[in-house]
Amino acid sequence: MSEEGEGRTAAEKTIRIALLTEYDGTDFVGFQRQDNGRSVQQTLEEAVEKVYGRFCRIYGCSRTDSGVHARGHVSHVDVPFYIPEEKIPLALNAVLDDDLVVLAAKEMTEDFHARFNSRGKRYCYRVRNAKVPSAIDRRTEAFVPGNLDAEVMDDAAKAFIGTHDFSAFRAQGGPDITPVRTMKDVYVRRAEGDPDLIEITVIGESFLYNMVRIMAGTLVYVGQGKMTKAGIEKLLTGEGVRKEAGKTMPAKGLTLEEVFYEDLIW
């Protein structure tokens, strides 16, 4: 039996549902089910089983790492019977803890796949740039003291836009796949109403392991005067190596904000 058919018989009729979820990743080991702790996937599967009375496999749009958050993660699941779309979030949230919330549900055709139908993602990396960290927001942002030049960071971020070799911006030990990736937009802003918060937004078609966190670390180096836009451009030629880029920023500062689809509007 194929992975997609796991948990049901060939003759069984099911309904494919897309789920839009938000979660605080602090206490999760990541999205994917693992043996060493609580995962988003397993938690959702357990909630679906309580509502529908049987196990249903959850398929996610991406495998966010331990500690990474999401405001707009998308997954899909094949369920055995009909519940109105607007009632599915209410039913699931009634059995979920408060660090994982189903925002919306949408009935899809059977060929929809949360991962393979995705046309891109938008991430935001948040850096608290102040004398002291925030006690309230400490779970969702990194802390970097000392002045960061956000305008210089924003100009340097433009070097990432386009199709490049991101070999220098992926963690060692990640999957051995092509390092060429296309970024649609990358920009840096101080948050409106909160000038001590720097937001690094990255929009791309696909990403390498730890890529956004390394890009963020490299832009922090630029803001500190340790690296230049020209240095980033050189790293993107394919000749750069991991140790020449910035450090991998902590997972807690990263949030998956949005996943793009042609055939899914919430």
JOSULFEN-V464659 format. One record per helix or strand of 2 or more residues. SS is the DSSP state (H for helix, E for strand). FROM is the first residue (numbers start at 1). TO is the last residue. If there is no record, write none. Layout:
ss->SS from->FROM to->TO
ss->SS from->FROM to->TO
This chain:
ss->H from->3 to->5
ss->E from->15 to->23
ss->H from->25 to->27
ss->H from->40 to->52
ss->E from->58 to->60
ss->E from->69 to->79
ss->H from->85 to->93
ss->E from->100 to->108
ss->E from->120 to->128
ss->E from->142 to->143
ss->H from->150 to->160
ss->E from->162 to->165
ss->H from->167 to->169
ss->E from->180 to->191
ss->E from->194 to->204
ss->H from->211 to->223
ss->H from->229 to->239
ss->H from->242 to->244
ss->H from->251 to->253
ss->E from->254 to->260
